[in-house]
Amino acid sequence: MELADFLKRRPFTVLFSGGKDSLAALLWVIDNVGLDHDWNILYVEVTGNTHRLCNEYVHRICEELGVSDRLIHARREDADFFDYVRRYGLPLIGKHRWCLWQFKVKVFKKHSHFTQVSGVKRSDSRRRRNVRLVEYFRQSGNVTANPLLDWSDEMVVDFIREHGVEVNPCYRIYGHSGNCMPGSTLVLLSDYTAKPIGEIKVGDRVLAYDPENDRVEEGVVTHKFVRPYEGKVVRIKTYGLYDLVLTPEHPVYVFIKRRFSSRPYYRWVWHGWMTARDLYEFYKRERGRGTWLMRPYVAYPFLTSRVPSPLPPEMLYFIGLYVAEGNIREGREVRFSLGLHEEELARKVAEIYNRYTKREARIKPRPAERELLVKCYSKRLANEIRRLVAGRRALEKKMSPLLLRLDPESQLHLLRGILDGDGCLSQARGSKVLVFVTASPHLAFQVHLLMLRQGMMAQLTTQRGSPFKPDRTYFRVQHYISGRHYGAIVGSTAVYSIQSITIEDYEGVVYNLEVRPHNNFITQGGLVHNCMLCPYHSKAKIHRTLQDPEWGPKIVEALRAVRAPRSKRMREIRDLWLRAAGQLPLTDFMG
């Protein structure tokens, strides 16, 4: 039976997002099914993250096609996209795409017929290669018809042009339809929580690095740049941080280790700013040797403050256990939810509570829930914990800046409590690995910091689901006790070995921040410079300037005359230009 005949026999809903594929599916339905049958159009707006141009476009197109009376414009009124970003982290296609469930599927159930028509194509991705013409979609409980299943992107564009219909103006401005805009790089705030760069506002305080004094300080965002971009981007993948995606001209802070023939065989010979394109070319050349002569590492600075702790070690351990396993009920009940096998840990919690409050804690086994509850009743204790640890649920938990700025000796007790609660030892690649897993992205960054401050070369990764909650993304912090660490700690900076650098095509929006006073900020994938440096020190612009017959010789002459630059940054810029001019060989420059 033809797909059109299948649809004519039942009511159905066309899912129209404002994108090209869903527009082509709508045009196909009008051509092949007609307007005499029972069907409607459902447009779901992602609350807080759908461009107004997309809303206006959908209504205008439906009026032009004469189907505005069939259009249902729906959205969730009780939720906001960026509230969920703060709670769950960024939606990741294939790993943690909560936006589809929270803002699309839940709305489908209220407004859609049992049968739906979508613009899914097999050419979209590997995941869709096995999609059938008509199939059951388990998440929403609907049957979905896919008339464009074997179409290519070119066929979709040609089909729309044949009908003389305008495509969404957001494609021209942003590179996508404007519905469910893609997430962006996470930036670390001054309290060591993470925030998408697209959500950063002027005045926000972020973490920045002072290279002169080798320390992490607060920086203030003084300007936010948003622009459409179509071209190449560089993806830097490291052993231990999240991927860092940059435009080729964007500088990233890099350490370089060189191999020598005498002891010590490997030494740090240089560190400074390098554009993503230069780093890609350097990495490609050195890796092509077959053996590493000079190896680049991405820098990830961390806090090194040493504030004396106002709390005794046992109380810090107690708070660490609360971070991992605790919550507060009814304003005064501090509750710990442990496993049935953790009787010794439960007794330790009760002893600490008794020592500092002179009260007895209640230990209550709950075999049906497979947990052991420890209940501590103290309003004063509950208020103190609220001051130090924010968030009631596991997804929202984060420690206060006060705990993160304590001296490492005090933080060791805090970290022990956290790891005793949610940590474990496992085997991987023949090595022992200390692992901490949490549902909170903020807490993952903070525990990562605590491990770095103890000299542990901790790594950040994500993992999908658990036996009890398979659809949730968890954030994993791990440290290899034995075996290779793929990095080192140099002063107040953790440097991570680069696993791969690739060039990818990109069309969409790019963001950047101007941060004062240090003109840089720390992201999920390392330390990057703000946009003030990008136009002036990219490799392409340097070469164009040096080729100028009037300015080229003058610049080289002036830079060679600067024998003792006033600052390290000035020296780095001078050497970058001289290297491009051929006045300073790369091997000399690297040590």
Secondary structure, DSSP 8 states (H G I E B T S, - for coil): --HHHHHHTS-EEEE--SSHHHHHHHHHHHHHT-SSSSEEEEEEE-TTSB-HHHHHHHHHHHHHTT-GGGEEEEE-SS--HHHHHHHH---BTTTB-HHHIIIIIHHHHHH--SEEE----GGG-GGGTT--SEEEETTTTEEEE-TTTT--HHHHHHHHHHTT----HHHHHHSS-SBS-----EEEBTTS-EEEGGG--TT-EEEEEETTTTEEEEEEEEEEEEEEEEEEEEEEEESSS--EEE-TT-EEEEEEEEE-SSSSSEEEEEEEEEEHHHHHHHHHHHHTTSS-SEEEEEEEE-----B--SS-HHHHHHHHHHHHHEEEETTTEEEEEE-TT-HHHHHHHHHHHHHHHS---EEEEEGGGTEEEEEEE-HHHHHHHHHHEE-SSGGG-EE-HHHHTB-HHHHHHHHHHHHHHHEEEEEETTEEEEEEEES-HHHHHHHHHHHHHTT---EEEEEE--SS-TT-EEEEEEEESSS--SEEEETTEEEEEEEEEEEEEEEEEEEEEEEETTSEEEETTEEEE-TTSHHHH-HHHHHHHHT-TTHHHHHHHHHHH-SS-SSHHHHHHHHHHHHHTTSS-HHHHT-
